[in-house]
Amino acid sequence: MVISKKPLQIILAIAMALMPFVNHANSSKDSIKVEAHAATKTTEASNKEEHEHSEPKDLKSKINAYINHHVLDAHEFSLFEDEATGVHYGFPLPIILWDNESGLHVFSSSKFNHGHDVAQSNGSYYKLGHDEKIYKTDALGTLTGDEHHPENVKPLDLSITKAVFSMLLVALLMFFLFKGLANSYVKNGGIASGIGRFFEPIVLYVRDDIAIPNIGEKNYKKYMSFLLTVFFFIWFLNIIGLTPLGINATGNITVTACLAIIVFFITNLTANKNYWGHIFWMPGVPTLMKFILAPIELLGVIIKPFSLMIRLYANIFAGHIVLMSLIALMFIFKSWLGSSLSFLLSFAISAIEILVALLQAYIFTMLSALFFGAAVEEHHHEEAHH
């Protein structure tokens, strides 16, 4: 069944009307101040520590720190902070560490007290750095080297961070959403009901306008489950990134790298002999040129998923930076003209980001389908011609 693009345009219009237009970031975390757990800490050392790790005082430095912490992953949800009292509003997430010396450690991120305290677990001490990485330390929270790039040992961090939490949330949402859509087909004789009516045209669009044209009628079905999953997974994560929760999952290069690696393995593990033949021994090309082209074609096998990773990461990451910078200009100008212009620009960029959220999901899915199609394409006629 081939559908027109008009239903998708209607869906986009509805999405623009319902989605939030102003992006708010996570409030900036406090810089690390070590609360001494040993009575032997001297007053001089304490004053020196407080001076070195004091918070930025001027407005521009605060804004810069605010934006930097927004684009980083975090071990807690910090919705906002009362600067007068220093109270954070949010909730902690579980910390899961594997230390080669002391084994598994599981505790709440509240032990870090937003980066102020040293967390103690079964006789070991850990500290949360400026870069949101966890370092092994002593009872005093000593970090060697530069405070932004400590040289302390880092345990294997398997914690449930904001990005991990959002991905688990999206996975559950997709499971119940599409399970309900499948059940409605069974109950209503192939007719969607409820919220499934909203998503059915999109599913059909992915099938009829992405999968079939790029992979072919013969082979598209075995890739449909992945294409639908990755499309909605990226789209939902991008939309969550526009909420005041301050989540930047798809702007995290490790997330996009994992998605690209999955595409890489699916492409190459399902590829037919013609695909590999055109890489290592391209038909119709002089023998000498085959030895030159083979390394280039093999390099392309790696470059293709790498381009997927960078494209998604760079677009989402840059979108967050631009939007937060425009919002910050309202606090810098402090005038009705400058702040009003900043607000209007932020509003416009937020509306564009809603479209970008869907567009990036579409591009990633489209390129994945192109790679899959190239891997299973038959070249009998072409070879016979040569």
Backbone torsions as a table, in degrees:
resi	resn	phi	psi	omega
1	MET	NA	125.0	179.7
2	VAL	-104.3	127.4	-178.2
3	ILE	-108.2	157.2	176.5
4	SER	-82.5	170.8	-178.6
5	LYS	-85.7	-5.3	-178.4
6	LYS	-63.9	-44.4	177.4
7	PRO	-58.0	-37.1	179.1
8	LEU	-66.5	-35.7	177.8
9	GLN	-66.7	-36.7	177.5
10	ILE	-65.2	-41.0	179.1
11	ILE	-62.0	-42.9	178.7
12	LEU	-61.6	-40.2	179.6
13	ALA	-64.1	-41.7	178.2
14	ILE	-64.8	-41.1	-179.9
15	ALA	-62.7	-40.0	178.6
16	MET	-64.4	-33.1	-179.2
17	ALA	-75.1	-29.0	-173.9
18	LEU	-95.2	-30.8	-174.4
19	MET	-76.1	152.3	177.5
20	PRO	-68.7	144.2	-176.9
21	PHE	-102.6	-7.4	-178.7
22	VAL	-120.6	126.7	-177.7
23	ASN	-95.3	131.4	175.2
24	HIS	-117.6	142.0	-177.2
25	ALA	-100.0	168.8	172.0
26	ASN	-62.2	141.7	177.5
27	SER	-67.4	146.6	-176.4
28	SER	-65.1	136.6	179.8
29	LYS	-76.7	153.3	175.1
30	ASP	-67.2	147.1	173.4
31	SER	-67.9	160.7	-171.9
32	ILE	-73.5	124.0	171.9
33	LYS	-126.1	124.6	-174.8
34	VAL	-85.3	123.5	173.2
35	GLU	-89.8	113.8	-172.0
36	ALA	-64.7	134.9	175.9
37	HIS	-103.6	2.6	178.7
38	ALA	-120.6	137.3	-176.0
39	ALA	-74.1	-10.1	-176.4
40	THR	-84.5	-1.1	-178.7
41	LYS	-67.6	127.6	-176.3
42	THR	-81.9	158.7	180.0
43	THR	-65.6	-37.1	-179.8
44	GLU	-64.1	-43.9	179.8
45	ALA	-65.5	-37.2	-179.9
46	SER	-64.8	-43.7	179.2
47	ASN	-65.0	-38.4	178.8
48	LYS	-64.9	-42.9	179.5
49	GLU	-62.0	-44.0	-178.2
50	GLU	-65.1	-35.9	-180.0
51	HIS	-69.2	-41.2	-176.3
52	GLU	-69.2	-32.6	-174.1
53	HIS	-110.0	22.8	-179.5
54	SER	-68.7	154.8	-178.8
55	GLU	-71.7	154.4	175.2
56	PRO	-63.4	136.9	-174.7
57	LYS	-93.5	-41.7	-175.8
58	ASP	-79.5	159.7	-173.2
59	LEU	-63.5	-43.9	-177.5
60	LYS	-63.1	-39.1	178.6
61	SER	-66.5	-38.5	178.0
62	LYS	-64.5	-42.1	179.5
63	ILE	-64.0	-42.4	179.6
64	ASN	-61.9	-42.9	178.1
65	ALA	-65.9	-38.1	179.3
66	TYR	-60.5	-46.0	-179.1
67	ILE	-68.5	-42.1	-179.6
68	ASN	-60.5	-41.3	-179.9
69	HIS	-73.5	-25.2	178.4
70	HIS	-67.8	-42.5	-176.4
71	VAL	-79.9	-14.3	177.1
72	LEU	-84.6	153.1	170.9
73	ASP	-72.6	162.5	-177.4
74	ALA	-142.5	157.4	-179.0
75	HIS	-94.6	10.4	177.4
76	GLU	-155.8	159.2	172.4
77	PHE	-95.1	111.9	177.0
78	SER	-114.5	99.5	-173.3
79	LEU	-70.3	-47.8	174.7
80	PHE	-162.0	170.6	-175.3
81	GLU	-133.4	137.1	173.3
82	ASP	-86.0	104.4	-175.1
83	GLU	-64.4	-28.6	-178.5
84	ALA	-67.3	-43.0	-177.6
85	THR	-102.1	-14.3	-178.3
86	GLY	76.1	14.8	-178.2
87	VAL	-85.5	132.2	177.5
88	HIS	-98.2	140.2	177.2
89	TYR	-114.1	121.8	-177.2
90	GLY	167.9	-154.4	177.2
91	PHE	-150.5	148.8	-177.9
92	PRO	-78.8	166.5	176.7
93	LEU	-125.1	158.2	-177.7
94	PRO	-71.8	137.1	174.9
95	ILE	-100.0	127.2	178.7
96	ILE	-127.4	112.6	-176.6
97	LEU	-122.5	144.6	170.6
98	TRP	-117.1	112.9	-179.6
99	ASP	-102.7	125.9	-178.6
100	ASN	-61.4	-24.6	-178.1
101	GLU	-89.7	-38.8	-173.4
102	SER	-119.9	3.1	174.3
103	GLY	84.5	-148.2	-173.0
104	LEU	-82.9	136.6	176.5
105	HIS	-130.7	127.5	178.4
106	VAL	-129.2	123.0	178.4
107	PHE	-158.2	174.2	-178.1
108	SER	-85.5	146.0	177.6
109	SER	-67.4	-11.9	177.3
110	SER	-63.6	-20.7	178.3
111	LYS	-63.9	-26.3	178.7
112	PHE	-76.8	-15.9	179.6
113	ASN	51.3	49.9	178.4
114	HIS	61.6	30.0	178.1
115	GLY	94.7	-1.4	-178.8
116	HIS	-79.3	-40.0	-168.7
117	ASP	-106.8	164.0	172.3
118	VAL	-93.5	129.6	-179.6
119	ALA	-88.9	129.9	179.1
120	GLN	-107.9	130.0	179.9
121	SER	-142.4	112.6	177.6
122	ASN	51.3	44.0	176.2
123	GLY	85.2	-1.9	177.9
124	SER	-109.0	152.8	-176.3
125	TYR	-121.4	137.7	-177.4
126	TYR	-135.8	150.4	-176.3
127	LYS	-135.4	141.5	179.3
128	LEU	-90.9	121.8	-176.9
129	GLY	-87.2	174.5	177.3
130	HIS	-60.5	-31.3	-177.5
131	ASP	-86.4	12.7	179.5
132	GLU	65.3	20.4	173.9
133	LYS	-102.4	152.5	-176.3
134	ILE	-101.9	130.8	-177.5
135	TYR	-119.4	144.1	174.5
136	LYS	-80.3	135.9	-175.3
137	THR	-145.2	-164.1	177.5
138	ASP	-109.1	-173.0	-177.1
139	ALA	-64.1	-22.8	179.7
140	LEU	-88.4	-8.4	-179.6
141	GLY	75.0	34.8	-176.8
142	THR	-73.2	128.3	174.5
143	LEU	-115.7	127.8	-179.6
144	THR	-91.4	150.2	-180.0
145	GLY	82.2	-160.7	-179.2
146	ASP	-68.0	140.1	-177.4
147	GLU	-64.5	-27.2	179.0
148	HIS	-86.2	-18.9	178.2
149	HIS	-139.1	70.2	-177.9
150	PRO	-64.0	156.7	-179.9
151	GLU	-99.8	4.8	179.3
152	ASN	-63.6	157.8	177.2
153	VAL	-66.9	136.9	177.1
154	LYS	-107.2	119.7	175.0
155	PRO	-69.1	162.1	176.6
156	LEU	-68.0	117.9	-173.8
157	ASP	-96.7	110.2	178.1
158	LEU	-112.0	26.0	-173.0
159	SER	-68.5	157.9	172.9
160	ILE	-86.9	95.0	-179.9
161	THR	-87.0	-179.2	178.0
162	LYS	-58.8	-42.9	-178.8
163	ALA	-65.5	-43.5	179.3
164	VAL	-64.4	-43.1	179.1
165	PHE	-60.3	-43.3	-179.1
166	SER	-66.7	-36.7	178.9
167	MET	-68.4	-39.4	175.8
168	LEU	-64.5	-40.0	178.9
169	LEU	-63.3	-44.4	179.0
170	VAL	-65.3	-38.4	179.1
171	ALA	-62.1	-44.3	177.8
172	LEU	-65.2	-41.7	179.0
173	LEU	-60.4	-45.6	-179.9
174	MET	-65.2	-39.3	-179.5
175	PHE	-60.8	-51.3	-177.6
176	PHE	-71.3	-34.0	-178.9
177	LEU	-64.8	-50.8	-175.4
178	PHE	-83.9	-20.5	170.5
179	LYS	-66.4	-40.9	176.2
180	GLY	-64.4	-37.7	178.3
181	LEU	-65.0	-42.0	179.2
182	ALA	-65.8	-40.1	179.4
183	ASN	-65.4	-34.8	179.5
184	SER	-67.1	-33.3	175.7
185	TYR	-62.5	-41.4	-178.5
186	VAL	-67.1	-43.4	-176.1
187	LYS	-73.2	-35.0	-172.5
188	ASN	-106.8	17.5	177.5
189	GLY	66.6	44.4	177.3
190	GLY	85.4	13.0	179.1
191	ILE	-112.2	127.2	-179.8
192	ALA	-72.9	151.0	177.6
193	SER	-138.0	163.0	178.6
194	GLY	65.2	-142.6	-177.8
195	ILE	-68.3	-17.1	178.1
196	GLY	-61.5	-25.3	178.2
197	ARG	-64.5	-28.2	178.4
198	PHE	-72.4	-40.0	-173.9
199	PHE	-90.7	-18.1	-178.8
200	GLU	-59.3	-46.0	178.4
201	PRO	-60.4	-32.2	179.4
202	ILE	-70.8	-41.2	176.5
203	VAL	-59.4	-45.0	178.9
204	LEU	-65.0	-35.3	178.1
205	TYR	-64.7	-44.3	178.4
206	VAL	-61.0	-39.0	180.0
207	ARG	-70.9	-51.1	-170.0
208	ASP	-84.1	-27.2	-175.6
209	ASP	-112.2	-8.8	178.1
210	ILE	-118.7	-56.8	-173.3
211	ALA	-70.7	-56.4	-174.7
212	ILE	-63.2	-47.7	-179.1
213	PRO	-63.4	-31.8	-173.9
214	ASN	-96.4	-24.8	-178.5
215	ILE	-107.5	-35.8	179.5
216	GLY	108.4	153.4	-178.7
217	GLU	-60.4	-32.3	-173.8
218	LYS	-72.8	-37.5	-169.5
219	ASN	-116.0	-4.6	-170.2
220	TYR	-66.7	-29.0	-172.8
221	LYS	-62.5	-36.5	-177.5
222	LYS	-72.5	-11.7	178.0
223	TYR	-105.9	-8.4	-173.5
224	MET	-61.9	-40.2	-177.7
225	SER	-61.0	-42.0	179.3
226	PHE	-69.8	-44.2	-177.5
227	LEU	-61.3	-43.3	178.0
228	LEU	-65.9	-41.8	-179.1
229	THR	-62.8	-48.6	-176.3
230	VAL	-69.0	-33.8	179.0
231	PHE	-62.7	-54.3	-177.2
232	PHE	-71.5	-32.2	178.6
233	PHE	-62.0	-49.2	-179.8
234	ILE	-68.3	-41.6	-179.1
235	TRP	-61.5	-48.9	-178.7
236	PHE	-64.7	-39.6	178.0
237	LEU	-64.8	-40.0	177.9
238	ASN	-63.2	-40.3	179.3
239	ILE	-67.2	-41.7	177.2
240	ILE	-61.3	-33.3	178.0
241	GLY	-66.0	-15.5	178.3
242	LEU	-93.4	-0.1	179.3
243	THR	-86.9	167.7	179.0
244	PRO	-68.1	-1.0	179.6
245	LEU	-70.0	-17.1	176.5
246	GLY	69.0	38.1	179.9
247	ILE	-95.7	136.9	-178.0
248	ASN	-130.6	54.6	-173.4
249	ALA	-65.8	-51.1	-178.7
250	THR	-76.2	-7.9	171.1
251	GLY	-92.6	11.1	176.7
252	ASN	-103.3	121.3	-172.5
253	ILE	-66.1	-24.7	177.7
254	THR	-68.5	-34.8	178.4
255	VAL	-68.7	-48.6	179.8
256	THR	-66.8	-31.4	177.4
257	ALA	-65.4	-41.8	178.6
258	CYS	-63.1	-42.3	177.9
259	LEU	-62.9	-41.4	-179.9
260	ALA	-67.1	-37.3	178.7
261	ILE	-65.2	-38.5	176.9
262	ILE	-61.8	-44.6	177.4
263	VAL	-61.1	-41.1	179.8
264	PHE	-59.1	-47.4	-177.9
265	PHE	-69.9	-41.0	178.5
266	ILE	-62.5	-43.1	-178.9
267	THR	-61.3	-48.9	-172.3
268	ASN	-82.9	-25.3	178.5
269	LEU	-81.9	-20.3	179.1
270	THR	-105.0	0.7	-177.2
271	ALA	-68.6	147.9	178.4
272	ASN	-92.0	178.1	-175.8
273	LYS	-67.3	-28.9	178.3
274	ASN	-64.7	-36.6	179.1
275	TYR	-61.9	-49.7	-179.8
276	TRP	-70.4	-32.7	178.1
277	GLY	-63.8	-37.6	178.8
278	HIS	-74.9	-14.9	176.4
279	ILE	-86.9	-49.8	-172.8
280	PHE	-92.6	-23.6	-177.8
281	TRP	-149.9	74.2	-172.8
282	MET	-62.6	123.4	-178.2
283	PRO	-70.7	149.0	176.7
284	GLY	78.6	10.0	-178.6
285	VAL	-116.0	140.6	177.2
286	PRO	-54.1	146.1	-173.6
287	THR	-56.1	-43.9	-179.3
288	LEU	-60.7	-39.6	-179.8
289	MET	-68.5	-28.8	179.0
290	LYS	-61.4	-39.2	179.4
291	PHE	-68.5	-26.9	179.1
292	ILE	-82.0	-39.8	-175.4
293	LEU	-77.8	-28.4	-176.6
294	ALA	-57.8	-48.5	177.9
295	PRO	-63.1	-34.8	179.9
296	ILE	-67.1	-44.8	178.8
297	GLU	-64.4	-38.9	178.8
298	LEU	-65.7	-37.4	176.2
299	LEU	-64.2	-34.7	177.9
300	GLY	-63.6	-29.5	177.1
301	VAL	-59.9	-34.8	-179.6
302	ILE	-86.2	-36.2	-176.4
303	ILE	-66.9	-35.4	-177.1
304	LYS	-58.9	-54.4	177.5
305	PRO	-66.9	-28.3	176.8
306	PHE	-63.4	-38.9	177.8
307	SER	-65.6	-35.6	174.7
308	LEU	-60.1	-46.0	-178.3
309	MET	-61.2	-49.8	-175.4
310	ILE	-69.3	-39.4	-176.4
311	ARG	-61.9	-49.7	-178.9
312	LEU	-65.9	-47.6	-179.0
313	TYR	-60.1	-48.9	-174.5
314	ALA	-66.0	-41.7	-178.5
315	ASN	-66.4	-44.7	-179.3
316	ILE	-71.1	-43.8	-179.8
317	PHE	-61.1	-47.0	-179.2
318	ALA	-65.0	-37.4	178.4
319	GLY	-60.5	-42.0	178.4
320	HIS	-65.5	-43.0	-179.2
321	ILE	-63.2	-46.6	-178.6
322	VAL	-62.7	-45.4	-177.2
323	LEU	-65.9	-43.6	178.8
324	MET	-65.9	-35.5	178.6
325	SER	-66.3	-40.3	178.2
326	LEU	-65.6	-40.4	177.0
327	ILE	-63.5	-38.9	-179.4
328	ALA	-64.2	-29.2	-179.7
329	LEU	-62.2	-27.6	177.9
330	MET	-61.5	-34.7	-178.9
331	PHE	-84.5	-20.1	179.4
332	ILE	-83.4	-45.3	-178.3
333	PHE	-66.6	-46.2	-179.6
334	LYS	54.1	39.8	176.3
335	SER	-139.1	154.9	-175.9
336	TRP	-65.1	-33.2	-179.2
337	LEU	-74.7	-53.5	-178.3
338	GLY	-63.4	-44.2	-179.3
339	SER	-67.3	-37.0	178.6
340	SER	-65.1	-42.8	177.9
341	LEU	-63.9	-40.7	178.7
342	SER	-63.4	-40.6	179.2
343	PHE	-64.1	-44.4	-179.7
344	LEU	-64.2	-41.0	177.8
345	LEU	-65.1	-40.8	178.5
346	SER	-63.2	-41.4	178.7
347	PHE	-62.1	-44.4	-179.3
348	ALA	-66.0	-43.8	179.7
349	ILE	-65.5	-36.6	177.8
350	SER	-62.3	-41.5	177.5
351	ALA	-63.9	-40.7	178.2
352	ILE	-65.4	-38.3	-179.3
353	GLU	-63.0	-29.6	175.9
354	ILE	-64.2	-41.5	176.8
355	LEU	-69.2	-38.8	179.2
356	VAL	-63.4	-36.3	178.8
357	ALA	-57.1	-43.0	178.3
358	LEU	-77.1	-38.3	-178.0
359	LEU	-63.3	-42.1	-179.7
360	GLN	-66.8	-35.8	175.0
361	ALA	-64.3	-41.7	179.1
362	TYR	-64.0	-45.5	-178.0
363	ILE	-64.1	-44.9	-179.9
364	PHE	-61.2	-43.2	-179.5
365	THR	-68.0	-41.9	179.6
366	MET	-62.0	-47.9	-179.7
367	LEU	-66.3	-37.0	176.3
368	SER	-61.1	-43.1	178.4
369	ALA	-63.7	-38.1	176.9
370	LEU	-62.2	-43.0	178.6
371	PHE	-64.7	-42.4	178.6
372	PHE	-63.5	-41.8	179.5
373	GLY	-62.8	-39.6	177.9
374	ALA	-66.2	-31.8	-177.5
375	ALA	-73.0	-28.0	-176.2
376	VAL	-112.7	7.1	-178.7
377	GLU	-68.3	138.9	177.7
378	GLU	-91.8	139.9	-176.3
379	HIS	-123.7	26.4	-176.1
380	HIS	-61.1	-46.2	-177.5
381	HIS	-65.6	-37.9	-179.2
382	GLU	-66.7	-42.0	-178.1
383	GLU	-67.2	-39.9	179.6
384	ALA	-62.6	-35.7	179.2
385	HIS	-64.0	-42.2	179.9
386	HIS	-72.0	NA	NA
